[in-house]
Amino acid sequence: MLVSSEAVLGIALVELGLVLTPGPNMIYLVSRSVAQGRRAGLMSLAGVGIGFLVYLLAASAGLATLFALVPEIYVALKIVGAAYLLWLAWNAVRPGAHSVFAPTELEPDRPRKLFGMGLLTCLLNPKIAILYISLLPQFLDPARGHLGLQSLTLGLVQLIVGVLVNAVFVITAGSIAVFLARRPTWMRIHRYLTGTALAAFAIRLFTDRARPLATH
């Protein structure tokens, strides 16, 4: 077997934890689903899924090797990503802020723009970049053969988990929005939990000194 069941379970759990932690993908998908409906959310999710695939193919082609050879680029990516997450955290808790599930007036976007924004949001998501550059290589085993194929296999597991869990958020976003709208205290708690989770992940990025591992 190319990858072990432990590696498959490990990367699935890592991805599940990342998806459940509020980030750019969730914020965009939920806000678009609440404002424009499930169809718009699913179209945006299609773009996110392609973004996952782009990272997967890049990692399998040796992106992690590049960052291992030029760690300064990797460090710069983490700093920019952490700063972006802190900005999202502040926007979640600042006075007058709204929960990601709060109904908002957004201009309806065409399917092409929904897809494109989903793709762009995923490609600029520091959590996904760190997953493929740093975390996924931890589950590779040189004794099992070609590391690129292992990376591709485990990346597909991540992609499937990520798309399915995000699809649940898209489908249930409207119901959750109604539930929270009738309970202002819960809405406020959700905002602070979101901000705290984003800030915690940003601090983790700032303080993490792990180096990316090569996949070839």
Buried (B, 14 or more C-beta within 10 A) or exposed (E): EEBEEEBBEBBBEBBBEBBEBBBBBBBBBBBBBBBBBBEBBBBBBBBBBBBBBBBBEBBBBBBBBBBBEEEEEBBEBBEBBBBBBBEBBEBBBEEEBEBBBBBEEEEEBEEEBBBBBBBBBBBBBBBBBBBBBBBBBEBBEEEBEBBBBBBBBBBBBBBBBBBEBBBEBBBBBBEBBEEBBEEEEBBBEBBEBBBBBBBEBBBEBBEEEEEBBBBE
